[in-house]
Amino acid sequence: MKELLRTNDLTEIAFAKALLDGEGIAVFELDVHMSLLEGSLGILPRRLMVGDRDHFLARALLRENGLRPSDAV
């Protein structure tokens, strides 16, 4: 799996997940439960991960829809 998106913005996460789901790209969200450790302040970013074979297409899809994918490859 590769990191696709890292953000604190929950609306970006929801939008990205909807876009990827619409294209049939499986996505896994990491760091969801970190809010328990940080006190629900939204300080720690969440990460969206996709499979290696879907990474290129997923990055292109996010860029086409105004989101900035992570630079981590």
Predicted model as a PDB file, atoms N, CA, C, CB and O in Angstrom, pLDDT in the B-factor column:
MODEL        1                                                                  
ATOM      1  N   MET A   1       0.841  -1.180   0.000  1.00 93.00           N  
ATOM      2  CA  MET A   1       0.000   0.000   0.000  1.00 93.00           C  
ATOM      3  C   MET A   1       0.883   1.239   0.000  1.00 93.00           C  
ATOM      4  CB  MET A   1      -0.955   0.000   1.214  1.00 93.00           C  
ATOM      5  O   MET A   1       1.993   1.247   0.532  1.00 93.00           O  
ATOM      6  N   LYS A   2       0.343   2.287  -0.619  1.00 95.00           N  
ATOM      7  CA  LYS A   2       1.061   3.559  -0.670  1.00 95.00           C  
ATOM      8  C   LYS A   2       0.168   4.671  -0.143  1.00 95.00           C  
ATOM      9  CB  LYS A   2       1.528   3.874  -2.110  1.00 95.00           C  
ATOM     10  O   LYS A   2      -1.055   4.627  -0.278  1.00 95.00           O  
ATOM     11  N   GLU A   3       0.804   5.667   0.459  1.00 94.00           N  
ATOM     12  CA  GLU A   3       0.071   6.823   0.966  1.00 94.00           C  
ATOM     13  C   GLU A   3      -0.398   7.679  -0.200  1.00 94.00           C  
ATOM     14  CB  GLU A   3       0.947   7.652   1.934  1.00 94.00           C  
ATOM     15  O   GLU A   3       0.372   8.005  -1.104  1.00 94.00           O  
ATOM     16  N   LEU A   4      -1.669   8.034  -0.163  1.00 95.00           N  
ATOM     17  CA  LEU A   4      -2.247   8.851  -1.213  1.00 95.00           C  
ATOM     18  C   LEU A   4      -2.506  10.273  -0.746  1.00 95.00           C  
ATOM     19  CB  LEU A   4      -3.527   8.230  -1.708  1.00 95.00           C  
ATOM     20  O   LEU A   4      -2.251  11.230  -1.478  1.00 95.00           O  
ATOM     21  N   LEU A   5      -3.011  10.409   0.469  1.00 95.00           N  
ATOM     22  CA  LEU A   5      -3.405  11.721   0.971  1.00 95.00           C  
ATOM     23  C   LEU A   5      -3.156  11.775   2.469  1.00 95.00           C  
ATOM     24  CB  LEU A   5      -4.893  12.019   0.649  1.00 95.00           C  
ATOM     25  O   LEU A   5      -3.415  10.810   3.190  1.00 95.00           O  
ATOM     26  N   ARG A   6      -2.649  12.918   2.931  1.00 93.00           N  
ATOM     27  CA  ARG A   6      -2.441  13.158   4.360  1.00 93.00           C  
ATOM     28  C   ARG A   6      -3.005  14.536   4.668  1.00 93.00           C  
ATOM     29  CB  ARG A   6      -0.913  13.055   4.759  1.00 93.00           C  
ATOM     30  O   ARG A   6      -2.539  15.538   4.125  1.00 93.00           O  
ATOM     31  N   THR A   7      -4.008  14.589   5.541  1.00 91.00           N  
ATOM     32  CA  THR A   7      -4.652  15.867   5.832  1.00 91.00           C  
ATOM     33  C   THR A   7      -5.364  15.839   7.176  1.00 91.00           C  
ATOM     34  CB  THR A   7      -5.637  16.225   4.730  1.00 91.00           C  
ATOM     35  O   THR A   7      -5.713  14.777   7.692  1.00 91.00           O  
ATOM     36  N   ASN A   8      -5.571  17.024   7.730  1.00 87.00           N  
ATOM     37  CA  ASN A   8      -6.385  17.190   8.941  1.00 87.00           C  
ATOM     38  C   ASN A   8      -7.823  17.502   8.577  1.00 87.00           C  
ATOM     39  CB  ASN A   8      -5.814  18.304   9.836  1.00 87.00           C  
ATOM     40  O   ASN A   8      -8.700  17.452   9.440  1.00 87.00           O  
ATOM     41  N   ASP A   9      -8.083  17.819   7.331  1.00 89.00           N  
ATOM     42  CA  ASP A   9      -9.400  18.255   6.871  1.00 89.00           C  
ATOM     43  C   ASP A   9     -10.297  17.047   6.613  1.00 89.00           C  
ATOM     44  CB  ASP A   9      -9.273  19.113   5.594  1.00 89.00           C  
ATOM     45  O   ASP A   9     -10.098  16.307   5.649  1.00 89.00           O  
ATOM     46  N   LEU A  10     -11.282  16.858   7.480  1.00 87.00           N  
ATOM     47  CA  LEU A  10     -12.174  15.702   7.353  1.00 87.00           C  
ATOM     48  C   LEU A  10     -13.033  15.763   6.093  1.00 87.00           C  
ATOM     49  CB  LEU A  10     -13.070  15.604   8.573  1.00 87.00           C  
ATOM     50  O   LEU A  10     -13.445  14.724   5.576  1.00 87.00           O  
ATOM     51  N   THR A  11     -13.307  16.967   5.596  1.00 93.00           N  
ATOM     52  CA  THR A  11     -14.100  17.072   4.358  1.00 93.00           C  
ATOM     53  C   THR A  11     -13.281  16.598   3.164  1.00 93.00           C  
ATOM     54  CB  THR A  11     -14.579  18.529   4.132  1.00 93.00           C  
ATOM     55  O   THR A  11     -13.832  15.996   2.242  1.00 93.00           O  
ATOM     56  N   GLU A  12     -11.970  16.859   3.164  1.00 94.00           N  
ATOM     57  CA  GLU A  12     -11.115  16.362   2.084  1.00 94.00           C  
ATOM     58  C   GLU A  12     -11.059  14.835   2.109  1.00 94.00           C  
ATOM     59  CB  GLU A  12      -9.690  16.953   2.202  1.00 94.00           C  
ATOM     60  O   GLU A  12     -11.094  14.184   1.065  1.00 94.00           O  
ATOM     61  N   ILE A  13     -10.973  14.282   3.300  1.00 94.00           N  
ATOM     62  CA  ILE A  13     -10.953  12.817   3.436  1.00 94.00           C  
ATOM     63  C   ILE A  13     -12.239  12.217   2.869  1.00 94.00           C  
ATOM     64  CB  ILE A  13     -10.778  12.404   4.925  1.00 94.00           C  
ATOM     65  O   ILE A  13     -12.197  11.267   2.088  1.00 94.00           O  
ATOM     66  N   ALA A  14     -13.377  12.776   3.267  1.00 95.00           N  
ATOM     67  CA  ALA A  14     -14.662  12.256   2.803  1.00 95.00           C  
ATOM     68  C   ALA A  14     -14.804  12.392   1.288  1.00 95.00           C  
ATOM     69  CB  ALA A  14     -15.811  12.982   3.504  1.00 95.00           C  
ATOM     70  O   ALA A  14     -15.281  11.471   0.626  1.00 95.00           O  
ATOM     71  N   PHE A  15     -14.394  13.532   0.739  1.00 97.00           N  
ATOM     72  CA  PHE A  15     -14.478  13.770  -0.698  1.00 97.00           C  
ATOM     73  C   PHE A  15     -13.574  12.798  -1.457  1.00 97.00           C  
ATOM     74  CB  PHE A  15     -14.094  15.225  -1.026  1.00 97.00           C  
ATOM     75  O   PHE A  15     -13.988  12.212  -2.457  1.00 97.00           O  
ATOM     76  N   ALA A  16     -12.343  12.632  -0.981  1.00 97.00           N  
ATOM     77  CA  ALA A  16     -11.405  11.723  -1.636  1.00 97.00           C  
ATOM     78  C   ALA A  16     -11.920  10.283  -1.598  1.00 97.00           C  
ATOM     79  CB  ALA A  16     -10.025  11.809  -0.968  1.00 97.00           C  
ATOM     80  O   ALA A  16     -11.830   9.563  -2.593  1.00 97.00           O  
ATOM     81  N   LYS A  17     -12.457   9.868  -0.455  1.00 96.00           N  
ATOM     82  CA  LYS A  17     -12.985   8.512  -0.343  1.00 96.00           C  
ATOM     83  C   LYS A  17     -14.159   8.294  -1.288  1.00 96.00           C  
ATOM     84  CB  LYS A  17     -13.412   8.227   1.092  1.00 96.00           C  
ATOM     85  O   LYS A  17     -14.285   7.223  -1.882  1.00 96.00           O  
ATOM     86  N   ALA A  18     -15.020   9.300  -1.431  1.00 97.00           N  
ATOM     87  CA  ALA A  18     -16.164   9.188  -2.342  1.00 97.00           C  
ATOM     88  C   ALA A  18     -15.687   9.090  -3.793  1.00 97.00           C  
ATOM     89  CB  ALA A  18     -17.114  10.397  -2.172  1.00 97.00           C  
ATOM     90  O   ALA A  18     -16.209   8.285  -4.563  1.00 97.00           O  
ATOM     91  N   LEU A  19     -14.703   9.903  -4.166  1.00 96.00           N  
ATOM     92  CA  LEU A  19     -14.160   9.849  -5.528  1.00 96.00           C  
ATOM     93  C   LEU A  19     -13.560   8.475  -5.826  1.00 96.00           C  
ATOM     94  CB  LEU A  19     -13.095  10.944  -5.725  1.00 96.00           C  
ATOM     95  O   LEU A  19     -13.825   7.884  -6.872  1.00 96.00           O  
ATOM     96  N   LEU A  20     -12.756   7.982  -4.900  1.00 96.00           N  
ATOM     97  CA  LEU A  20     -12.097   6.698  -5.107  1.00 96.00           C  
ATOM     98  C   LEU A  20     -13.091   5.552  -5.132  1.00 96.00           C  
ATOM     99  CB  LEU A  20     -11.066   6.459  -4.027  1.00 96.00           C  
ATOM    100  O   LEU A  20     -12.962   4.625  -5.931  1.00 96.00           O  
ATOM    101  N   ASP A  21     -14.076   5.617  -4.262  1.00 96.00           N  
ATOM    102  CA  ASP A  21     -15.111   4.579  -4.237  1.00 96.00           C  
ATOM    103  C   ASP A  21     -15.879   4.564  -5.557  1.00 96.00           C  
ATOM    104  CB  ASP A  21     -16.081   4.805  -3.054  1.00 96.00           C  
ATOM    105  O   ASP A  21     -16.219   3.498  -6.071  1.00 96.00           O  
ATOM    106  N   GLY A  22     -16.150   5.748  -6.100  1.00 95.00           N  
ATOM    107  CA  GLY A  22     -16.854   5.846  -7.372  1.00 95.00           C  
ATOM    108  C   GLY A  22     -16.100   5.226  -8.527  1.00 95.00           C  
ATOM    109  O   GLY A  22     -16.712   4.813  -9.512  1.00 95.00           O  
ATOM    110  N   GLU A  23     -14.778   5.153  -8.427  1.00 95.00           N  
ATOM    111  CA  GLU A  23     -13.940   4.555  -9.466  1.00 95.00           C  
ATOM    112  C   GLU A  23     -13.579   3.108  -9.142  1.00 95.00           C  
ATOM    113  CB  GLU A  23     -12.671   5.373  -9.650  1.00 95.00           C  
ATOM    114  O   GLU A  23     -12.855   2.461  -9.899  1.00 95.00           O  
ATOM    115  N   GLY A  24     -14.084   2.601  -8.019  1.00 96.00           N  
ATOM    116  CA  GLY A  24     -13.814   1.219  -7.644  1.00 96.00           C  
ATOM    117  C   GLY A  24     -12.423   0.997  -7.076  1.00 96.00           C  
ATOM    118  O   GLY A  24     -11.909  -0.120  -7.116  1.00 96.00           O  
ATOM    119  N   ILE A  25     -11.809   2.050  -6.547  1.00 96.00           N  
ATOM    120  CA  ILE A  25     -10.478   1.950  -5.964  1.00 96.00           C  
ATOM    121  C   ILE A  25     -10.621   1.774  -4.456  1.00 96.00           C  
ATOM    122  CB  ILE A  25      -9.617   3.206  -6.303  1.00 96.00           C  
ATOM    123  O   ILE A  25     -11.198   2.618  -3.770  1.00 96.00           O  
ATOM    124  N   ALA A  26     -10.088   0.669  -3.956  1.00 97.00           N  
ATOM    125  CA  ALA A  26     -10.154   0.393  -2.521  1.00 97.00           C  
ATOM    126  C   ALA A  26      -9.227   1.353  -1.776  1.00 97.00           C  
ATOM    127  CB  ALA A  26      -9.771  -1.085  -2.221  1.00 97.00           C  
ATOM    128  O   ALA A  26      -8.085   1.569  -2.181  1.00 97.00           O  
ATOM    129  N   VAL A  27      -9.730   1.919  -0.691  1.00 96.00           N  
ATOM    130  CA  VAL A  27      -8.961   2.874   0.097  1.00 96.00           C  
ATOM    131  C   VAL A  27      -9.048   2.485   1.567  1.00 96.00           C  
ATOM    132  CB  VAL A  27      -9.475   4.326  -0.125  1.00 96.00           C  
ATOM    133  O   VAL A  27     -10.083   2.012   2.036  1.00 96.00           O  
ATOM    134  N   PHE A  28      -7.947   2.690   2.289  1.00 95.00           N  
ATOM    135  CA  PHE A  28      -7.897   2.383   3.714  1.00 95.00           C  
ATOM    136  C   PHE A  28      -7.447   3.640   4.449  1.00 95.00           C  
ATOM    137  CB  PHE A  28      -6.936   1.176   4.010  1.00 95.00           C  
ATOM    138  O   PHE A  28      -6.436   4.247   4.096  1.00 95.00           O  
ATOM    139  N   GLU A  29      -8.196   4.021   5.461  1.00 93.00           N  
ATOM    140  CA  GLU A  29      -7.890   5.237   6.219  1.00 93.00           C  
ATOM    141  C   GLU A  29      -7.125   4.881   7.488  1.00 93.00           C  
ATOM    142  CB  GLU A  29      -9.186   6.008   6.569  1.00 93.00           C  
ATOM    143  O   GLU A  29      -7.581   4.070   8.295  1.00 93.00           O  
ATOM    144  N   LEU A  30      -5.964   5.495   7.653  1.00 90.00           N  
ATOM    145  CA  LEU A  30      -5.135   5.274   8.835  1.00 90.00           C  
ATOM    146  C   LEU A  30      -5.248   6.447   9.799  1.00 90.00           C  
ATOM    147  CB  LEU A  30      -3.671   5.057   8.433  1.00 90.00           C  
ATOM    148  O   LEU A  30      -5.635   7.547   9.405  1.00 90.00           O  
ATOM    149  N   ASP A  31      -4.919   6.215  11.030  1.00 85.00           N  
ATOM    150  CA  ASP A  31      -4.849   7.235  12.084  1.00 85.00           C  
ATOM    151  C   ASP A  31      -6.215   7.771  12.497  1.00 85.00           C  
ATOM    152  CB  ASP A  31      -3.986   8.379  11.626  1.00 85.00           C  
ATOM    153  O   ASP A  31      -6.300   8.863  13.060  1.00 85.00           O  
ATOM    154  N   VAL A  32      -7.267   7.036  12.233  1.00 82.00           N  
ATOM    155  CA  VAL A  32      -8.618   7.478  12.587  1.00 82.00           C  
ATOM    156  C   VAL A  32      -8.777   7.585  14.095  1.00 82.00           C  
ATOM    157  CB  VAL A  32      -9.666   6.517  12.016  1.00 82.00           C  
ATOM    158  O   VAL A  32      -9.398   8.526  14.589  1.00 82.00           O  
ATOM    159  N   HIS A  33      -8.232   6.649  14.813  1.00 78.00           N  
ATOM    160  CA  HIS A  33      -8.436   6.600  16.258  1.00 78.00           C  
ATOM    161  C   HIS A  33      -7.382   7.368  17.050  1.00 78.00           C  
ATOM    162  CB  HIS A  33      -8.453   5.175  16.711  1.00 78.00           C  
ATOM    163  O   HIS A  33      -7.363   7.302  18.279  1.00 78.00           O  
ATOM    164  N   MET A  34      -6.521   8.084  16.370  1.00 75.00           N  
ATOM    165  CA  MET A  34      -5.510   8.885  17.056  1.00 75.00           C  
ATOM    166  C   MET A  34      -6.143  10.051  17.812  1.00 75.00           C  
ATOM    167  CB  MET A  34      -4.481   9.409  16.054  1.00 75.00           C  
ATOM    168  O   MET A  34      -5.519  10.621  18.707  1.00 75.00           O  
ATOM    169  N   SER A  35      -7.383  10.409  17.458  1.00 61.00           N  
ATOM    170  CA  SER A  35      -8.050  11.507  18.160  1.00 61.00           C  
ATOM    171  C   SER A  35      -8.213  11.200  19.643  1.00 61.00           C  
ATOM    172  CB  SER A  35      -9.416  11.786  17.533  1.00 61.00           C  
ATOM    173  O   SER A  35      -8.306  12.121  20.455  1.00 61.00           O  
ATOM    174  N   LEU A  36      -8.249   9.925  20.007  1.00 63.00           N  
ATOM    175  CA  LEU A  36      -8.326   9.559  21.429  1.00 63.00           C  
ATOM    176  C   LEU A  36      -7.079  10.008  22.171  1.00 63.00           C  
ATOM    177  CB  LEU A  36      -8.513   8.041  21.589  1.00 63.00           C  
ATOM    178  O   LEU A  36      -7.146  10.409  23.333  1.00 63.00           O  
ATOM    179  N   LEU A  37      -5.943   9.938  21.493  1.00 67.00           N  
ATOM    180  CA  LEU A  37      -4.687  10.333  22.126  1.00 67.00           C  
ATOM    181  C   LEU A  37      -4.487  11.840  22.139  1.00 67.00           C  
ATOM    182  CB  LEU A  37      -3.529   9.679  21.421  1.00 67.00           C  
ATOM    183  O   LEU A  37      -3.869  12.380  23.057  1.00 67.00           O  
ATOM    184  N   GLU A  38      -5.002  12.515  21.134  1.00 63.00           N  
ATOM    185  CA  GLU A  38      -4.785  13.960  21.026  1.00 63.00           C  
ATOM    186  C   GLU A  38      -5.925  14.770  21.636  1.00 63.00           C  
ATOM    187  CB  GLU A  38      -4.610  14.348  19.572  1.00 63.00           C  
ATOM    188  O   GLU A  38      -5.841  15.997  21.689  1.00 63.00           O  
ATOM    189  N   GLY A  39      -6.969  14.122  22.089  1.00 63.00           N  
ATOM    190  CA  GLY A  39      -8.080  14.830  22.711  1.00 63.00           C  
ATOM    191  C   GLY A  39      -9.071  15.425  21.724  1.00 63.00           C  
ATOM    192  O   GLY A  39      -9.728  16.418  22.038  1.00 63.00           O  
ATOM    193  N   SER A  40      -9.195  14.840  20.535  1.00 60.00           N  
ATOM    194  CA  SER A  40     -10.137  15.275  19.490  1.00 60.00           C  
ATOM    195  C   SER A  40      -9.894  16.701  19.024  1.00 60.00           C  
ATOM    196  CB  SER A  40     -11.555  15.155  19.993  1.00 60.00           C  
ATOM    197  O   SER A  40     -10.841  17.408  18.681  1.00 60.00           O  
ATOM    198  N   LEU A  41      -8.643  17.133  19.006  1.00 64.00           N  
ATOM    199  CA  LEU A  41      -8.311  18.485  18.564  1.00 64.00           C  
ATOM    200  C   LEU A  41      -8.081  18.578  17.063  1.00 64.00           C  
ATOM    201  CB  LEU A  41      -7.088  18.972  19.288  1.00 64.00           C  
ATOM    202  O   LEU A  41      -8.068  19.681  16.517  1.00 64.00           O  
ATOM    203  N   GLY A  42      -7.900  17.454  16.382  1.00 64.00           N  
ATOM    204  CA  GLY A  42      -7.648  17.471  14.952  1.00 64.00           C  
ATOM    205  C   GLY A  42      -6.244  17.890  14.584  1.00 64.00           C  
ATOM    206  O   GLY A  42      -6.005  18.370  13.476  1.00 64.00           O  
ATOM    207  N   ILE A  43      -5.311  17.711  15.506  1.00 75.00           N  
ATOM    208  CA  ILE A  43      -3.934  18.123  15.268  1.00 75.00           C  
ATOM    209  C   ILE A  43      -3.204  17.112  14.386  1.00 75.00           C  
ATOM    210  CB  ILE A  43      -3.194  18.295  16.597  1.00 75.00           C  
ATOM    211  O   ILE A  43      -2.463  17.495  13.480  1.00 75.00           O  
ATOM    212  N   LEU A  44      -3.411  15.842  14.647  1.00 81.00           N  
ATOM    213  CA  LEU A  44      -2.719  14.802  13.901  1.00 81.00           C  
ATOM    214  C   LEU A  44      -3.453  14.504  12.591  1.00 81.00           C  
ATOM    215  CB  LEU A  44      -2.593  13.524  14.751  1.00 81.00           C  
ATOM    216  O   LEU A  44      -4.663  14.279  12.596  1.00 81.00           O  
ATOM    217  N   PRO A  45      -2.732  14.501  11.483  1.00 87.00           N  
ATOM    218  CA  PRO A  45      -3.385  14.239  10.196  1.00 87.00           C  
ATOM    219  C   PRO A  45      -3.768  12.774  10.032  1.00 87.00           C  
ATOM    220  CB  PRO A  45      -2.475  14.656   9.055  1.00 87.00           C  
ATOM    221  O   PRO A  45      -3.161  11.880  10.622  1.00 87.00           O  
ATOM    222  N   ARG A  46      -4.781  12.560   9.223  1.00 88.00           N  
ATOM    223  CA  ARG A  46      -5.177  11.209   8.839  1.00 88.00           C  
ATOM    224  C   ARG A  46      -4.570  10.917   7.480  1.00 88.00           C  
ATOM    225  CB  ARG A  46      -6.734  11.050   8.810  1.00 88.00           C  
ATOM    226  O   ARG A  46      -4.284  11.827   6.703  1.00 88.00           O  
ATOM    227  N   ARG A  47      -4.376   9.626   7.201  1.00 92.00           N  
ATOM    228  CA  ARG A  47      -3.787   9.224   5.933  1.00 92.00           C  
ATOM    229  C   ARG A  47      -4.723   8.281   5.193  1.00 92.00           C  
ATOM    230  CB  ARG A  47      -2.423   8.562   6.156  1.00 92.00           C  
ATOM    231  O   ARG A  47      -5.351   7.408   5.793  1.00 92.00           O  
ATOM    232  N   LEU A  48      -4.805   8.470   3.878  1.00 95.00           N  
ATOM    233  CA  LEU A  48      -5.514   7.539   3.018  1.00 95.00           C  
ATOM    234  C   LEU A  48      -4.487   6.723   2.259  1.00 95.00           C  
ATOM    235  CB  LEU A  48      -6.476   8.279   2.045  1.00 95.00           C  
ATOM    236  O   LEU A  48      -3.552   7.270   1.675  1.00 95.00           O  
ATOM    237  N   MET A  49      -4.665   5.420   2.269  1.00 96.00           N  
ATOM    238  CA  MET A  49      -3.752   4.503   1.605  1.00 96.00           C  
ATOM    239  C   MET A  49      -4.501   3.766   0.501  1.00 96.00           C  
ATOM    240  CB  MET A  49      -3.133   3.504   2.616  1.00 96.00           C  
ATOM    241  O   MET A  49      -5.679   3.441   0.644  1.00 96.00           O  
ATOM    242  N   VAL A  50      -3.802   3.507  -0.602  1.00 97.00           N  
ATOM    243  CA  VAL A  50      -4.360   2.716  -1.696  1.00 97.00           C  
ATOM    244  C   VAL A  50      -3.337   1.651  -2.088  1.00 97.00           C  
ATOM    245  CB  VAL A  50      -4.733   3.623  -2.924  1.00 97.00           C  
ATOM    246  O   VAL A  50      -2.156   1.748  -1.752  1.00 97.00           O  
ATOM    247  N   GLY A  51      -3.809   0.648  -2.796  1.00 95.00           N  
ATOM    248  CA  GLY A  51      -2.919  -0.399  -3.273  1.00 95.00           C  
ATOM    249  C   GLY A  51      -1.913   0.149  -4.271  1.00 95.00           C  
ATOM    250  O   GLY A  51      -2.165   1.151  -4.940  1.00 95.00           O  
ATOM    251  N   ASP A  52      -0.779  -0.515  -4.362  1.00 95.00           N  
ATOM    252  CA  ASP A  52       0.293  -0.086  -5.264  1.00 95.00           C  
ATOM    253  C   ASP A  52      -0.199   0.062  -6.699  1.00 95.00           C  
ATOM    254  CB  ASP A  52       1.450  -1.078  -5.216  1.00 95.00           C  
ATOM    255  O   ASP A  52       0.145   1.031  -7.377  1.00 95.00           O  
ATOM    256  N   ARG A  53      -0.998  -0.887  -7.164  1.00 96.00           N  
ATOM    257  CA  ARG A  53      -1.436  -0.858  -8.564  1.00 96.00           C  
ATOM    258  C   ARG A  53      -2.430   0.270  -8.855  1.00 96.00           C  
ATOM    259  CB  ARG A  53      -2.063  -2.187  -8.931  1.00 96.00           C  
ATOM    260  O   ARG A  53      -2.588   0.664 -10.011  1.00 96.00           O  
ATOM    261  N   ASP A  54      -3.105   0.797  -7.819  1.00 96.00           N  
ATOM    262  CA  ASP A  54      -4.089   1.868  -8.004  1.00 96.00           C  
ATOM    263  C   ASP A  54      -3.530   3.255  -7.722  1.00 96.00           C  
ATOM    264  CB  ASP A  54      -5.277   1.624  -7.117  1.00 96.00           C  
ATOM    265  O   ASP A  54      -4.220   4.251  -7.939  1.00 96.00           O  
ATOM    266  N   HIS A  55      -2.293   3.339  -7.244  1.00 96.00           N  
ATOM    267  CA  HIS A  55      -1.744   4.607  -6.771  1.00 96.00           C  
ATOM    268  C   HIS A  55      -1.698   5.681  -7.861  1.00 96.00           C  
ATOM    269  CB  HIS A  55      -0.355   4.385  -6.223  1.00 96.00           C  
ATOM    270  O   HIS A  55      -2.125   6.812  -7.625  1.00 96.00           O  
ATOM    271  N   PHE A  56      -1.191   5.349  -9.038  1.00 95.00           N  
ATOM    272  CA  PHE A  56      -1.063   6.329 -10.115  1.00 95.00           C  
ATOM    273  C   PHE A  56      -2.426   6.888 -10.511  1.00 95.00           C  
ATOM    274  CB  PHE A  56      -0.379   5.699 -11.334  1.00 95.00           C  
ATOM    275  O   PHE A  56      -2.588   8.103 -10.629  1.00 95.00           O  
ATOM    276  N   LEU A  57      -3.403   6.011 -10.717  1.00 96.00           N  
ATOM    277  CA  LEU A  57      -4.746   6.437 -11.101  1.00 96.00           C  
ATOM    278  C   LEU A  57      -5.409   7.256  -9.991  1.00 96.00           C  
ATOM    279  CB  LEU A  57      -5.609   5.219 -11.443  1.00 96.00           C  
ATOM    280  O   LEU A  57      -6.077   8.253 -10.263  1.00 96.00           O  
ATOM    281  N   ALA A  58      -5.224   6.834  -8.757  1.00 96.00           N  
ATOM    282  CA  ALA A  58      -5.832   7.545  -7.625  1.00 96.00           C  
ATOM    283  C   ALA A  58      -5.262   8.955  -7.491  1.00 96.00           C  
ATOM    284  CB  ALA A  58      -5.610   6.763  -6.319  1.00 96.00           C  
ATOM    285  O   ALA A  58      -6.007   9.901  -7.235  1.00 96.00           O  
ATOM    286  N   ARG A  59      -3.938   9.103  -7.662  1.00 96.00           N  
ATOM    287  CA  ARG A  59      -3.315  10.441  -7.611  1.00 96.00           C  
ATOM    288  C   ARG A  59      -3.876  11.345  -8.702  1.00 96.00           C  
ATOM    289  CB  ARG A  59      -1.779  10.332  -7.758  1.00 96.00           C  
ATOM    290  O   ARG A  59      -4.195  12.509  -8.458  1.00 96.00           O  
ATOM    291  N   ALA A  60      -3.991  10.798  -9.901  1.00 95.00           N  
ATOM    292  CA  ALA A  60      -4.529  11.581 -11.015  1.00 95.00           C  
ATOM    293  C   ALA A  60      -5.974  12.001 -10.735  1.00 95.00           C  
ATOM    294  CB  ALA A  60      -4.454  10.773 -12.327  1.00 95.00           C  
ATOM    295  O   ALA A  60      -6.363  13.131 -11.031  1.00 95.00           O  
ATOM    296  N   LEU A  61      -6.753  11.106 -10.174  1.00 96.00           N  
ATOM    297  CA  LEU A  61      -8.152  11.396  -9.854  1.00 96.00           C  
ATOM    298  C   LEU A  61      -8.263  12.522  -8.827  1.00 96.00           C  
ATOM    299  CB  LEU A  61      -8.851  10.135  -9.330  1.00 96.00           C  
ATOM    300  O   LEU A  61      -9.106  13.408  -8.966  1.00 96.00           O  
ATOM    301  N   LEU A  62      -7.432  12.491  -7.816  1.00 96.00           N  
ATOM    302  CA  LEU A  62      -7.462  13.559  -6.810  1.00 96.00           C  
ATOM    303  C   LEU A  62      -7.066  14.895  -7.422  1.00 96.00           C  
ATOM    304  CB  LEU A  62      -6.528  13.221  -5.638  1.00 96.00           C  
ATOM    305  O   LEU A  62      -7.718  15.910  -7.176  1.00 96.00           O  
ATOM    306  N   ARG A  63      -5.994  14.900  -8.223  1.00 96.00           N  
ATOM    307  CA  ARG A  63      -5.545  16.149  -8.853  1.00 96.00           C  
ATOM    308  C   ARG A  63      -6.620  16.740  -9.761  1.00 96.00           C  
ATOM    309  CB  ARG A  63      -4.265  15.907  -9.656  1.00 96.00           C  
ATOM    310  O   ARG A  63      -6.833  17.953  -9.767  1.00 96.00           O  
ATOM    311  N   GLU A  64      -7.299  15.884 -10.528  1.00 95.00           N  
ATOM    312  CA  GLU A  64      -8.362  16.344 -11.434  1.00 95.00           C  
ATOM    313  C   GLU A  64      -9.522  16.989 -10.684  1.00 95.00           C  
ATOM    314  CB  GLU A  64      -8.879  15.179 -12.265  1.00 95.00           C  
ATOM    315  O   GLU A  64     -10.266  17.790 -11.249  1.00 95.00           O  
ATOM    316  N   ASN A  65      -9.671  16.640  -9.424  1.00 95.00           N  
ATOM    317  CA  ASN A  65     -10.788  17.150  -8.631  1.00 95.00           C  
ATOM    318  C   ASN A  65     -10.357  18.160  -7.577  1.00 95.00           C  
ATOM    319  CB  ASN A  65     -11.502  16.008  -7.964  1.00 95.00           C  
ATOM    320  O   ASN A  65     -11.083  18.407  -6.614  1.00 95.00           O  
ATOM    321  N   GLY A  66      -9.184  18.740  -7.758  1.00 94.00           N  
ATOM    322  CA  GLY A  66      -8.754  19.849  -6.908  1.00 94.00           C  
ATOM    323  C   GLY A  66      -8.126  19.486  -5.587  1.00 94.00           C  
ATOM    324  O   GLY A  66      -7.953  20.360  -4.738  1.00 94.00           O  
ATOM    325  N   LEU A  67      -7.776  18.230  -5.376  1.00 94.00           N  
ATOM    326  CA  LEU A  67      -7.104  17.833  -4.143  1.00 94.00           C  
ATOM    327  C   LEU A  67      -5.630  17.613  -4.419  1.00 94.00           C  
ATOM    328  CB  LEU A  67      -7.741  16.558  -3.549  1.00 94.00           C  
ATOM    329  O   LEU A  67      -5.245  17.248  -5.529  1.00 94.00           O  
ATOM    330  N   ARG A  68      -4.804  17.838  -3.403  1.00 90.00           N  
ATOM    331  CA  ARG A  68      -3.358  17.655  -3.547  1.00 90.00           C  
ATOM    332  C   ARG A  68      -2.949  16.345  -2.891  1.00 90.00           C  
ATOM    333  CB  ARG A  68      -2.579  18.846  -2.923  1.00 90.00           C  
ATOM    334  O   ARG A  68      -2.955  16.242  -1.664  1.00 90.00           O  
ATOM    335  N   PRO A  69      -2.591  15.338  -3.693  1.00 91.00           N  
ATOM    336  CA  PRO A  69      -2.125  14.078  -3.114  1.00 91.00           C  
ATOM    337  C   PRO A  69      -0.810  14.274  -2.360  1.00 91.00           C  
ATOM    338  CB  PRO A  69      -1.952  13.017  -4.210  1.00 91.00           C  
ATOM    339  O   PRO A  69      -0.088  15.242  -2.594  1.00 91.00           O  
ATOM    340  N   SER A  70      -0.514  13.356  -1.466  1.00 85.00           N  
ATOM    341  CA  SER A  70       0.747  13.405  -0.712  1.00 85.00           C  
ATOM    342  C   SER A  70       1.920  13.248  -1.647  1.00 85.00           C  
ATOM    343  CB  SER A  70       0.787  12.316   0.370  1.00 85.00           C  
ATOM    344  O   SER A  70       1.813  12.643  -2.714  1.00 85.00           O  
ATOM    345  N   ASP A  71       3.043  13.803  -1.229  1.00 80.00           N  
ATOM    346  CA  ASP A  71       4.271  13.652  -1.997  1.00 80.00           C  
ATOM    347  C   ASP A  71       4.953  12.326  -1.688  1.00 80.00           C  
ATOM    348  CB  ASP A  71       5.221  14.810  -1.712  1.00 80.00           C  
ATOM    349  O   ASP A  71       5.846  11.900  -2.420  1.00 80.00           O  
ATOM    350  N   ALA A  72       4.535  11.675  -0.608  1.00 56.00           N  
ATOM    351  CA  ALA A  72       5.134  10.398  -0.239  1.00 56.00           C  
ATOM    352  C   ALA A  72       4.812   9.358  -1.300  1.00 56.00           C  
ATOM    353  CB  ALA A  72       4.635   9.935   1.146  1.00 56.00           C  
ATOM    354  O   ALA A  72       3.658   9.197  -1.696  1.00 56.00           O  
ATOM    355  N   VAL A  73       5.828   8.664  -1.749  1.00 50.00           N  
ATOM    356  CA  VAL A  73       5.619   7.641  -2.785  1.00 50.00           C  
ATOM    357  C   VAL A  73       6.169   6.326  -2.298  1.00 50.00           C  
ATOM    358  CB  VAL A  73       6.287   8.044  -4.124  1.00 50.00           C  
ATOM    359  O   VAL A  73       6.099   5.325  -3.012  1.00 50.00           O  
TER     360      VAL A  73                                                      
ENDMDL                                                                          
END                                                                             
